[in-house]
Amino acid sequence: MVTPMDVALAGLGVWRRQMQSAAIMGMRMSGLGAAWSMPPSEALDLVTKSQAEFAEASRRMSLALLEQTIPHRPDRGQGGGDARV
């Protein structure tokens, strides 16, 4: 049974991941604007490889929403249904 605390912790986990992603993307965009030190290979990855990864992540999230499941994250293993990961 899902409790209000489970919902709150799931929301907190989503918020935390969004803030981490926003911070990383902010640093990368600063690097593209020469305001943050980053190697040239990182800039090349941002404009080539990252686009395909973003499209794949969006596709997987859309499927997960349609199936009402937690998507598999390659960096963390198989999602087990616990939103507090």
N, C-alpha and C positions, 0 to 999 in steps of 0.2 A: 504494500500500500504506500502510495506517495503522500508524504507529509508536507506541510507548508515549508518546513526547514529544508527538505530536499529541493523544492522549487527555488528557494532563496539561494541555496548553495550552487545549484545549476546556473542560475542567473549570474551569480558572482563569478563563476568559472568562465562563462561566456564573456563577461565584461573584462576580466583579466586578460583573456586571450586577445580581445579586440584592442586593449590598451598596449599590449606587447607588440602586436602587429603594427599599430599606428606609430609607435616609437621607432621600430625598425625601419618602416617605410619612410619616416621623416628623416632618419639618418641617411638612408640611401638617396633620397631626393636631394638632401643637402650635399651629398657627395657628387651627384650629377651636376649640381650648380657650383661646384668647386668651393663650397663653404665647409666641407667636411673631408678629411683625408681618407681616400680609399684607392686601392690599386686599379689601374686601367681595366684589368680583366673583370672586375666587379661591375664597372659601368657597362661593359660589353654584355655581360650576363643579364643585366637589368633590361636591356633593350632587345635581347634576342630570346634567351632561354626562359626568362621569367614570364613572358607573355603566354607561352604554351602551358606552363605550370599553372598560371592563374586560370586559364580556360578549363583545364582538367579539374582543378579544385572546385570551380563553380559548377561544373557538370556533376561532380560527385555530391556536392552539397544539395543540388536540386533533386537528384535521385534519392538522397537520404530523407529530404523533406517529404517527398512523395510517398516513400515507404515508411516514414516515421521511425527511422532507425538512426543510430549514431554511426557516421561513416568510418571506415577503416583509415587510420593514419599511419602511413609507412614508417614514420619516425618513432612511433610509440607502440606499434603492434596492433592487434585486433581490438576494436572497441568492444567492451563487455557490457554495454548498456548503462554504465554508471557515469552520469554527467559530471561527477566531481573529480575527474581524472586530471 
